[in-house]
């Protein structure tokens, strides 16, 4: 790395610390209890799924963090902060490699670090799946630029890095296709990316063959309007990153023909605008392809929550993390090529002046589970899990009355969830309402007989 590159890395790390330093006092929340706190042994990490996902690279980092820090959350948060700074540095490095100056590269790195929508991936320990997927994908792209043959050491390194990205998150599966875009390789005759593409195909087949259940695509026609609505909402968040919250859902049904036409017209207009900007920017097609290939697997065509797929499309903020690796340097380069240096620097400084405080404030929502869940419930998520999880928090805190209210909200959203009924029964029993508790226990066992052991432990 050049002297300018080291300076950019130092500035990026300093800004990352300013934006995310307050996360070091945050606790573990939500899925952290299943992943970061209990990563399991090496053999299990390399051979078993965590829930429905197989993300061995991320689980290995949790194992390393656990070895270094034990159960102290601060160390895990520090890893996320450093990884985010490293990704931002590579974002600037990619801009530099594609022919842009140090000012554009620095702006890309700093704006990527500070954008408030990144908080869901960085402030949440388990959100590092997106961060590490981006880290390895960008490193793969840079390694490919050094390859001279289809199977030389740099090409093989590219393949390994893309496989590592897929081992962090399944949505990285399409990213090797960026190697087919003109301009991604600096040589006149680019080597053929057979190894990275073959590895991606193999990974995808293996993942599908070993999945505990096949992905549910649902009715694609019914979901197309919701996909457009989610895309427009994500674009809005990039331009105006507020309000930010977990469990962001878009309704699948209820759209009129006119609303669908307007939404898809907006998506088409945004696509045309981005394509024009990319064609008029050095390396712009590469950056746009990176963003699009990262967004497509998370766009909602394949539902993340099949149980509610006929009603809702999940559109999480952290889905934007990897696409921003392309969009931020594309925007910085497009503006940088057209504005005087001082004007461009002033615009970047103005954005940072707004974004940094918003990021610091948003991080406070992640300080503990109750704070995070209550902030999320203000947006009335249609899925039951936040209501259920906050009910568990209140039940553990000795507040069965509030826990009952939350479990009933969860049951209204997931009436066939036996675990919700079981815990509702526990909350009722702790209030001395034994007959009502017995009815809920019976319903829980009817819905899911596997809860018998949990029922016996609750008695």
MILUMLO-771582 format. One record per residue (C-alpha): z, x, y; residue number from 1. Coordinates in steps of 0.25 Angstrom, whole numbers, plus 5000, padded with zeros to 4 digits. Layout:
! residues N
+------+------+------+-----+
!    Z !    X !    Y !  nr !
+------+------+------+-----+
!    Z !    X !    Y ! NUM !
...
+------+------+------+-----+
This chain:
! residues 459
+------+------+------+-----+
!    Z !    X !    Y !  nr !
+------+------+------+-----+
! 5000 ! 5000 ! 5000 !   1 !
! 4997 ! 5005 ! 5014 !   2 !
! 5007 ! 5007 ! 5025 !   3 !
! 5002 ! 4994 ! 5031 !   4 !
! 5004 ! 4987 ! 5018 !   5 !
! 5018 ! 4992 ! 5017 !   6 !
! 5021 ! 4988 ! 5031 !   7 !
! 5016 ! 4974 ! 5028 !   8 !
! 5024 ! 4974 ! 5015 !   9 !
! 5037 ! 4977 ! 5023 !  10 !
! 5034 ! 4967 ! 5033 !  11 !
! 5031 ! 4956 ! 5023 !  12 !
! 5044 ! 4960 ! 5015 !  13 !
! 5052 ! 4959 ! 5028 !  14 !
! 5047 ! 4945 ! 5032 !  15 !
! 5049 ! 4940 ! 5017 !  16 !
! 5064 ! 4945 ! 5019 !  17 !
! 5065 ! 4937 ! 5032 !  18 !
! 5058 ! 4925 ! 5026 !  19 !
! 5066 ! 4925 ! 5013 !  20 !
! 5078 ! 4933 ! 5014 !  21 !
! 5087 ! 4920 ! 5015 !  22 !
! 5082 ! 4917 ! 5001 !  23 !
! 5091 ! 4928 ! 4995 !  24 !
! 5103 ! 4919 ! 4997 !  25 !
! 5097 ! 4907 ! 4990 !  26 !
! 5101 ! 4903 ! 4976 !  27 !
! 5093 ! 4900 ! 4964 !  28 !
! 5087 ! 4886 ! 4964 !  29 !
! 5080 ! 4877 ! 4954 !  30 !
! 5071 ! 4884 ! 4944 !  31 !
! 5077 ! 4897 ! 4947 !  32 !
! 5088 ! 4893 ! 4937 !  33 !
! 5078 ! 4892 ! 4926 !  34 !
! 5069 ! 4904 ! 4930 !  35 !
! 5076 ! 4915 ! 4939 !  36 !
! 5090 ! 4913 ! 4934 !  37 !
! 5087 ! 4913 ! 4919 !  38 !
! 5074 ! 4921 ! 4917 !  39 !
! 5077 ! 4923 ! 4902 !  40 !
! 5074 ! 4935 ! 4893 !  41 !
! 5061 ! 4944 ! 4894 !  42 !
! 5055 ! 4938 ! 4881 !  43 !
! 5057 ! 4924 ! 4886 !  44 !
! 5051 ! 4927 ! 4900 !  45 !
! 5039 ! 4933 ! 4893 !  46 !
! 5037 ! 4922 ! 4883 !  47 !
! 5043 ! 4909 ! 4888 !  48 !
! 5040 ! 4899 ! 4899 !  49 !
! 5050 ! 4895 ! 4909 !  50 !
! 5049 ! 4880 ! 4908 !  51 !
! 5034 ! 4877 ! 4909 !  52 !
! 5030 ! 4890 ! 4915 !  53 !
! 5027 ! 4904 ! 4910 !  54 !
! 5030 ! 4914 ! 4921 !  55 !
! 5035 ! 4927 ! 4915 !  56 !
! 5033 ! 4936 ! 4927 !  57 !
! 5042 ! 4927 ! 4936 !  58 !
! 5052 ! 4926 ! 4925 !  59 !
! 5052 ! 4941 ! 4923 !  60 !
! 5055 ! 4943 ! 4938 !  61 !
! 5067 ! 4933 ! 4937 !  62 !
! 5072 ! 4941 ! 4925 !  63 !
! 5071 ! 4954 ! 4933 !  64 !
! 5078 ! 4947 ! 4945 !  65 !
! 5089 ! 4942 ! 4935 !  66 !
! 5091 ! 4956 ! 4930 !  67 !
! 5093 ! 4961 ! 4945 !  68 !
! 5100 ! 4950 ! 4951 !  69 !
! 5107 ! 4942 ! 4940 !  70 !
! 5108 ! 4928 ! 4946 !  71 !
! 5108 ! 4932 ! 4960 !  72 !
! 5097 ! 4923 ! 4967 !  73 !
! 5096 ! 4933 ! 4979 !  74 !
! 5089 ! 4943 ! 4970 !  75 !
! 5079 ! 4933 ! 4965 !  76 !
! 5076 ! 4928 ! 4979 !  77 !
! 5074 ! 4943 ! 4983 !  78 !
! 5063 ! 4945 ! 4972 !  79 !
! 5056 ! 4932 ! 4978 !  80 !
! 5057 ! 4938 ! 4992 !  81 !
! 5051 ! 4951 ! 4988 !  82 !
! 5040 ! 4945 ! 4979 !  83 !
! 5036 ! 4936 ! 4991 !  84 !
! 5035 ! 4948 ! 5000 !  85 !
! 5027 ! 4956 ! 4990 !  86 !
! 5017 ! 4944 ! 4988 !  87 !
! 5016 ! 4943 ! 5004 !  88 !
! 5013 ! 4958 ! 5004 !  89 !
! 5002 ! 4957 ! 4994 !  90 !
! 4996 ! 4945 ! 5002 !  91 !
! 4994 ! 4955 ! 5013 !  92 !
! 4989 ! 4965 ! 5004 !  93 !
! 4978 ! 4956 ! 4999 !  94 !
! 4974 ! 4953 ! 5013 !  95 !
! 4973 ! 4967 ! 5016 !  96 !
! 4965 ! 4970 ! 5003 !  97 !
! 4955 ! 4959 ! 5007 !  98 !
! 4952 ! 4966 ! 5020 !  99 !
! 4962 ! 4961 ! 5030 ! 100 !
! 4970 ! 4970 ! 5040 ! 101 !
! 4985 ! 4973 ! 5040 ! 102 !
! 4988 ! 4962 ! 5050 ! 103 !
! 4982 ! 4951 ! 5041 ! 104 !
! 4989 ! 4957 ! 5029 ! 105 !
! 5002 ! 4957 ! 5036 ! 106 !
! 5001 ! 4943 ! 5041 ! 107 !
! 4997 ! 4938 ! 5027 ! 108 !
! 5009 ! 4944 ! 5021 ! 109 !
! 5019 ! 4939 ! 5031 ! 110 !
! 5013 ! 4925 ! 5032 ! 111 !
! 5014 ! 4924 ! 5017 ! 112 !
! 5028 ! 4929 ! 5017 ! 113 !
! 5033 ! 4919 ! 5027 ! 114 !
! 5026 ! 4906 ! 5024 ! 115 !
! 5037 ! 4896 ! 5022 ! 116 !
! 5029 ! 4889 ! 5010 ! 117 !
! 5032 ! 4902 ! 5002 ! 118 !
! 5047 ! 4899 ! 5001 ! 119 !
! 5046 ! 4890 ! 4989 ! 120 !
! 5041 ! 4902 ! 4981 ! 121 !
! 5050 ! 4913 ! 4987 ! 122 !
! 5063 ! 4906 ! 4990 ! 123 !
! 5063 ! 4900 ! 4976 ! 124 !
! 5066 ! 4911 ! 4966 ! 125 !
! 5058 ! 4903 ! 4955 ! 126 !
! 5046 ! 4902 ! 4966 ! 127 !
! 5043 ! 4917 ! 4963 ! 128 !
! 5033 ! 4912 ! 4953 ! 129 !
! 5023 ! 4910 ! 4965 ! 130 !
! 5027 ! 4923 ! 4972 ! 131 !
! 5025 ! 4932 ! 4960 ! 132 !
! 5012 ! 4925 ! 4956 ! 133 !
! 5007 ! 4928 ! 4970 ! 134 !
! 5012 ! 4943 ! 4969 ! 135 !
! 5005 ! 4946 ! 4956 ! 136 !
! 4992 ! 4938 ! 4960 ! 137 !
! 4991 ! 4946 ! 4973 ! 138 !
! 4994 ! 4959 ! 4966 ! 139 !
! 4983 ! 4955 ! 4956 ! 140 !
! 4973 ! 4953 ! 4967 ! 141 !
! 4976 ! 4966 ! 4973 ! 142 !
! 4975 ! 4973 ! 4960 ! 143 !
! 4961 ! 4967 ! 4957 ! 144 !
! 4956 ! 4973 ! 4970 ! 145 !
! 4958 ! 4987 ! 4963 ! 146 !
! 4951 ! 4983 ! 4950 ! 147 !
! 4938 ! 4990 ! 4947 ! 148 !
! 4935 ! 4985 ! 4933 ! 149 !
! 4938 ! 4972 ! 4926 ! 150 !
! 4949 ! 4979 ! 4917 ! 151 !
! 4954 ! 4991 ! 4925 ! 152 !
! 4969 ! 4993 ! 4928 ! 153 !
! 4968 ! 4985 ! 4941 ! 154 !
! 4961 ! 4973 ! 4934 ! 155 !
! 4971 ! 4973 ! 4923 ! 156 !
! 4982 ! 4974 ! 4934 ! 157 !
! 4976 ! 4962 ! 4941 ! 158 !
! 4976 ! 4954 ! 4927 ! 159 !
! 4991 ! 4958 ! 4925 ! 160 !
! 4995 ! 4954 ! 4939 ! 161 !
! 4988 ! 4940 ! 4938 ! 162 !
! 4995 ! 4938 ! 4924 ! 163 !
! 5008 ! 4941 ! 4931 ! 164 !
! 5005 ! 4931 ! 4942 ! 165 !
! 5002 ! 4920 ! 4931 ! 166 !
! 5015 ! 4925 ! 4924 ! 167 !
! 5022 ! 4920 ! 4937 ! 168 !
! 5015 ! 4907 ! 4939 ! 169 !
! 5004 ! 4899 ! 4932 ! 170 !
! 4997 ! 4896 ! 4945 ! 171 !
! 4992 ! 4910 ! 4946 ! 172 !
! 4982 ! 4908 ! 4935 ! 173 !
! 4970 ! 4906 ! 4944 ! 174 !
! 4973 ! 4918 ! 4953 ! 175 !
! 4965 ! 4928 ! 4945 ! 176 !
! 4952 ! 4920 ! 4949 ! 177 !
! 4954 ! 4926 ! 4963 ! 178 !
! 4948 ! 4939 ! 4957 ! 179 !
! 4935 ! 4932 ! 4957 ! 180 !
! 4934 ! 4929 ! 4972 ! 181 !
! 4924 ! 4938 ! 4979 ! 182 !
! 4932 ! 4949 ! 4988 ! 183 !
! 4944 ! 4949 ! 4979 ! 184 !
! 4940 ! 4963 ! 4974 ! 185 !
! 4936 ! 4974 ! 4984 ! 186 !
! 4925 ! 4980 ! 4976 ! 187 !
! 4910 ! 4976 ! 4976 ! 188 !
! 4910 ! 4973 ! 4962 ! 189 !
! 4923 ! 4966 ! 4958 ! 190 !
! 4928 ! 4968 ! 4943 ! 191 !
! 4928 ! 4955 ! 4935 ! 192 !
! 4942 ! 4949 ! 4934 ! 193 !
! 4941 ! 4946 ! 4919 ! 194 !
! 4955 ! 4951 ! 4916 ! 195 !
! 4963 ! 4943 ! 4926 ! 196 !
! 4955 ! 4931 ! 4924 ! 197 !
! 4956 ! 4932 ! 4909 ! 198 !
! 4971 ! 4934 ! 4910 ! 199 !
! 4972 ! 4922 ! 4918 ! 200 !
! 4964 ! 4913 ! 4908 ! 201 !
! 4973 ! 4919 ! 4897 ! 202 !
! 4986 ! 4916 ! 4904 ! 203 !
! 4981 ! 4902 ! 4907 ! 204 !
! 4978 ! 4899 ! 4893 ! 205 !
! 4991 ! 4905 ! 4888 ! 206 !
! 4999 ! 4897 ! 4898 ! 207 !
! 4992 ! 4884 ! 4894 ! 208 !
! 4993 ! 4886 ! 4880 ! 209 !
! 5008 ! 4889 ! 4880 ! 210 !
! 5012 ! 4878 ! 4891 ! 211 !
! 5023 ! 4869 ! 4886 ! 212 !
! 5014 ! 4857 ! 4891 ! 213 !
! 5000 ! 4857 ! 4896 ! 214 !
! 4998 ! 4856 ! 4911 ! 215 !
! 4996 ! 4842 ! 4915 ! 216 !
! 4984 ! 4840 ! 4925 ! 217 !
! 4986 ! 4825 ! 4927 ! 218 !
! 4975 ! 4817 ! 4934 ! 219 !
! 4967 ! 4827 ! 4942 ! 220 !
! 4960 ! 4817 ! 4950 ! 221 !
! 4973 ! 4810 ! 4954 ! 222 !
! 4979 ! 4823 ! 4958 ! 223 !
! 4968 ! 4828 ! 4967 ! 224 !
! 4973 ! 4822 ! 4979 ! 225 !
! 4987 ! 4827 ! 4977 ! 226 !
! 4981 ! 4841 ! 4975 ! 227 !
! 4974 ! 4839 ! 4989 ! 228 !
! 4987 ! 4834 ! 4995 ! 229 !
! 4995 ! 4846 ! 4989 ! 230 !
! 4985 ! 4856 ! 4994 ! 231 !
! 4985 ! 4850 ! 5008 ! 232 !
! 5000 ! 4850 ! 5008 ! 233 !
! 5001 ! 4864 ! 5004 ! 234 !
! 4991 ! 4868 ! 5015 ! 235 !
! 5000 ! 4861 ! 5025 ! 236 !
! 5012 ! 4868 ! 5020 ! 237 !
! 5005 ! 4881 ! 5023 ! 238 !
! 5002 ! 4877 ! 5037 ! 239 !
! 5015 ! 4870 ! 5040 ! 240 !
! 5026 ! 4875 ! 5029 ! 241 !
! 5035 ! 4863 ! 5031 ! 242 !
! 5042 ! 4856 ! 5025 ! 243 !
! 5044 ! 4864 ! 5013 ! 244 !
! 5051 ! 4859 ! 5000 ! 245 !
! 5051 ! 4859 ! 4985 ! 246 !
! 5044 ! 4849 ! 4976 ! 247 !
! 5032 ! 4846 ! 4985 ! 248 !
! 5024 ! 4835 ! 4978 ! 249 !
! 5011 ! 4828 ! 4982 ! 250 !
! 5009 ! 4813 ! 4976 ! 251 !
! 4997 ! 4812 ! 4966 ! 252 !
! 4995 ! 4797 ! 4968 ! 253 !
! 4994 ! 4788 ! 4980 ! 254 !
! 4983 ! 4795 ! 4988 ! 255 !
! 4972 ! 4787 ! 4994 ! 256 !
! 4958 ! 4791 ! 4993 ! 257 !
! 4958 ! 4794 ! 5008 ! 258 !
! 4970 ! 4803 ! 5007 ! 259 !
! 4964 ! 4811 ! 4995 ! 260 !
! 4951 ! 4813 ! 5003 ! 261 !
! 4958 ! 4818 ! 5015 ! 262 !
! 4967 ! 4827 ! 5007 ! 263 !
! 4955 ! 4833 ! 4999 ! 264 !
! 4947 ! 4834 ! 5012 ! 265 !
! 4959 ! 4842 ! 5018 ! 266 !
! 4959 ! 4851 ! 5006 ! 267 !
! 4944 ! 4853 ! 5007 ! 268 !
! 4945 ! 4857 ! 5021 ! 269 !
! 4956 ! 4867 ! 5019 ! 270 !
! 4948 ! 4873 ! 5008 ! 271 !
! 4936 ! 4874 ! 5016 ! 272 !
! 4944 ! 4880 ! 5028 ! 273 !
! 4950 ! 4890 ! 5018 ! 274 !
! 4937 ! 4894 ! 5012 ! 275 !
! 4931 ! 4896 ! 5026 ! 276 !
! 4943 ! 4905 ! 5030 ! 277 !
! 4942 ! 4913 ! 5017 ! 278 !
! 4927 ! 4916 ! 5018 ! 279 !
! 4929 ! 4921 ! 5032 ! 280 !
! 4941 ! 4930 ! 5029 ! 281 !
! 4940 ! 4943 ! 5021 ! 282 !
! 4945 ! 4941 ! 5007 ! 283 !
! 4947 ! 4926 ! 5011 ! 284 !
! 4941 ! 4921 ! 4998 ! 285 !
! 4950 ! 4929 ! 4990 ! 286 !
! 4963 ! 4924 ! 4997 ! 287 !
! 4958 ! 4909 ! 4997 ! 288 !
! 4955 ! 4910 ! 4982 ! 289 !
! 4969 ! 4916 ! 4979 ! 290 !
! 4975 ! 4904 ! 4987 ! 291 !
! 4966 ! 4893 ! 4980 ! 292 !
! 4968 ! 4899 ! 4966 ! 293 !
! 4983 ! 4899 ! 4968 ! 294 !
! 4984 ! 4885 ! 4973 ! 295 !
! 4975 ! 4878 ! 4963 ! 296 !
! 4985 ! 4879 ! 4951 ! 297 !
! 4996 ! 4873 ! 4960 ! 298 !
! 4988 ! 4863 ! 4967 ! 299 !
! 4992 ! 4851 ! 4958 ! 300 !
! 4980 ! 4849 ! 4950 ! 301 !
! 4989 ! 4852 ! 4938 ! 302 !
! 5003 ! 4846 ! 4940 ! 303 !
! 5015 ! 4854 ! 4940 ! 304 !
! 5024 ! 4842 ! 4937 ! 305 !
! 5016 ! 4834 ! 4926 ! 306 !
! 5027 ! 4824 ! 4926 ! 307 !
! 5024 ! 4819 ! 4940 ! 308 !
! 5009 ! 4823 ! 4940 ! 309 !
! 5004 ! 4809 ! 4941 ! 310 !
! 5012 ! 4807 ! 4954 ! 311 !
! 5015 ! 4821 ! 4961 ! 312 !
! 5009 ! 4834 ! 4963 ! 313 !
! 5018 ! 4846 ! 4965 ! 314 !
! 5014 ! 4855 ! 4977 ! 315 !
! 5025 ! 4866 ! 4978 ! 316 !
! 5025 ! 4875 ! 4990 ! 317 !
! 5026 ! 4887 ! 4981 ! 318 !
! 5012 ! 4884 ! 4976 ! 319 !
! 5007 ! 4890 ! 4989 ! 320 !
! 5013 ! 4903 ! 4987 ! 321 !
! 5001 ! 4910 ! 4980 ! 322 !
! 4990 ! 4902 ! 4988 ! 323 !
! 4997 ! 4908 ! 5000 ! 324 !
! 4994 ! 4922 ! 4995 ! 325 !
! 4979 ! 4919 ! 4998 ! 326 !
! 4980 ! 4909 ! 5010 ! 327 !
! 4990 ! 4917 ! 5019 ! 328 !
! 4981 ! 4930 ! 5019 ! 329 !
! 4969 ! 4921 ! 5020 ! 330 !
! 4974 ! 4915 ! 5033 ! 331 !
! 4980 ! 4928 ! 5038 ! 332 !
! 4966 ! 4935 ! 5036 ! 333 !
! 4958 ! 4923 ! 5042 ! 334 !
! 4966 ! 4923 ! 5055 ! 335 !
! 4968 ! 4938 ! 5055 ! 336 !
! 4952 ! 4939 ! 5055 ! 337 !
! 4951 ! 4930 ! 5067 ! 338 !
! 4963 ! 4932 ! 5076 ! 339 !
! 4966 ! 4944 ! 5084 ! 340 !
! 4977 ! 4952 ! 5078 ! 341 !
! 4988 ! 4948 ! 5088 ! 342 !
! 4985 ! 4933 ! 5087 ! 343 !
! 4985 ! 4934 ! 5071 ! 344 !
! 4998 ! 4941 ! 5072 ! 345 !
! 5004 ! 4931 ! 5081 ! 346 !
! 5000 ! 4919 ! 5072 ! 347 !
! 5006 ! 4926 ! 5060 ! 348 !
! 5019 ! 4929 ! 5068 ! 349 !
! 5019 ! 4914 ! 5073 ! 350 !
! 5018 ! 4909 ! 5058 ! 351 !
! 5029 ! 4919 ! 5054 ! 352 !
! 5038 ! 4914 ! 5065 ! 353 !
! 5037 ! 4900 ! 5059 ! 354 !
! 5036 ! 4903 ! 5044 ! 355 !
! 5048 ! 4913 ! 5043 ! 356 !
! 5059 ! 4903 ! 5048 ! 357 !
! 5053 ! 4892 ! 5039 ! 358 !
! 5054 ! 4901 ! 5027 ! 359 !
! 5068 ! 4905 ! 5030 ! 360 !
! 5072 ! 4891 ! 5032 ! 361 !
! 5065 ! 4886 ! 5019 ! 362 !
! 5072 ! 4896 ! 5011 ! 363 !
! 5085 ! 4890 ! 5014 ! 364 !
! 5081 ! 4878 ! 5006 ! 365 !
! 5081 ! 4886 ! 4993 ! 366 !
! 5095 ! 4892 ! 4995 ! 367 !
! 5101 ! 4883 ! 4983 ! 368 !
! 5097 ! 4872 ! 4974 ! 369 !
! 5104 ! 4860 ! 4982 ! 370 !
! 5098 ! 4865 ! 4995 ! 371 !
! 5084 ! 4866 ! 4989 ! 372 !
! 5084 ! 4853 ! 4981 ! 373 !
! 5090 ! 4845 ! 4993 ! 374 !
! 5079 ! 4850 ! 5002 ! 375 !
! 5068 ! 4847 ! 4992 ! 376 !
! 5073 ! 4833 ! 4990 ! 377 !
! 5071 ! 4829 ! 5004 ! 378 !
! 5056 ! 4828 ! 5000 ! 379 !
! 5059 ! 4818 ! 4989 ! 380 !
! 5052 ! 4826 ! 4978 ! 381 !
! 5046 ! 4816 ! 4967 ! 382 !
! 5049 ! 4826 ! 4956 ! 383 !
! 5063 ! 4824 ! 4950 ! 384 !
! 5067 ! 4838 ! 4948 ! 385 !
! 5074 ! 4842 ! 4962 ! 386 !
! 5082 ! 4829 ! 4962 ! 387 !
! 5086 ! 4832 ! 4948 ! 388 !
! 5090 ! 4847 ! 4951 ! 389 !
! 5098 ! 4843 ! 4963 ! 390 !
! 5105 ! 4833 ! 4955 ! 391 !
! 5109 ! 4844 ! 4945 ! 392 !
! 5114 ! 4853 ! 4957 ! 393 !
! 5123 ! 4841 ! 4962 ! 394 !
! 5128 ! 4838 ! 4948 ! 395 !
! 5132 ! 4853 ! 4946 ! 396 !
! 5139 ! 4852 ! 4960 ! 397 !
! 5147 ! 4840 ! 4955 ! 398 !
! 5140 ! 4829 ! 4963 ! 399 !
! 5136 ! 4819 ! 4952 ! 400 !
! 5133 ! 4808 ! 4962 ! 401 !
! 5123 ! 4816 ! 4970 ! 402 !
! 5117 ! 4821 ! 4957 ! 403 !
! 5115 ! 4807 ! 4952 ! 404 !
! 5107 ! 4803 ! 4964 ! 405 !
! 5098 ! 4815 ! 4962 ! 406 !
! 5096 ! 4813 ! 4948 ! 407 !
! 5093 ! 4798 ! 4950 ! 408 !
! 5082 ! 4803 ! 4960 ! 409 !
! 5077 ! 4812 ! 4950 ! 410 !
! 5077 ! 4801 ! 4939 ! 411 !
! 5069 ! 4792 ! 4949 ! 412 !
! 5058 ! 4804 ! 4949 ! 413 !
! 5059 ! 4807 ! 4934 ! 414 !
! 5064 ! 4795 ! 4927 ! 415 !
! 5060 ! 4801 ! 4913 ! 416 !
! 5068 ! 4814 ! 4915 ! 417 !
! 5079 ! 4815 ! 4905 ! 418 !
! 5086 ! 4826 ! 4912 ! 419 !
! 5088 ! 4819 ! 4925 ! 420 !
! 5094 ! 4807 ! 4918 ! 421 !
! 5103 ! 4816 ! 4910 ! 422 !
! 5109 ! 4822 ! 4923 ! 423 !
! 5110 ! 4809 ! 4930 ! 424 !
! 5118 ! 4805 ! 4918 ! 425 !
! 5127 ! 4817 ! 4920 ! 426 !
! 5129 ! 4814 ! 4935 ! 427 !
! 5132 ! 4799 ! 4932 ! 428 !
! 5142 ! 4804 ! 4921 ! 429 !
! 5149 ! 4813 ! 4931 ! 430 !
! 5151 ! 4801 ! 4940 ! 431 !
! 5158 ! 4794 ! 4929 ! 432 !
! 5146 ! 4784 ! 4927 ! 433 !
! 5146 ! 4786 ! 4912 ! 434 !
! 5137 ! 4773 ! 4908 ! 435 !
! 5126 ! 4777 ! 4918 ! 436 !
! 5127 ! 4791 ! 4913 ! 437 !
! 5125 ! 4787 ! 4899 ! 438 !
! 5113 ! 4779 ! 4903 ! 439 !
! 5107 ! 4791 ! 4909 ! 440 !
! 5110 ! 4800 ! 4897 ! 441 !
! 5103 ! 4790 ! 4888 ! 442 !
! 5091 ! 4789 ! 4897 ! 443 !
! 5090 ! 4805 ! 4898 ! 444 !
! 5091 ! 4806 ! 4882 ! 445 !
! 5080 ! 4795 ! 4881 ! 446 !
! 5071 ! 4802 ! 4890 ! 447 !
! 5074 ! 4816 ! 4884 ! 448 !
! 5081 ! 4817 ! 4871 ! 449 !
! 5081 ! 4832 ! 4873 ! 450 !
! 5092 ! 4830 ! 4883 ! 451 !
! 5102 ! 4827 ! 4872 ! 452 !
! 5109 ! 4841 ! 4873 ! 453 !
! 5110 ! 4841 ! 4888 ! 454 !
! 5116 ! 4827 ! 4887 ! 455 !
! 5127 ! 4832 ! 4877 ! 456 !
! 5130 ! 4843 ! 4887 ! 457 !
! 5132 ! 4834 ! 4898 ! 458 !
! 5142 ! 4826 ! 4891 ! 459 !
+------+------+------+-----+
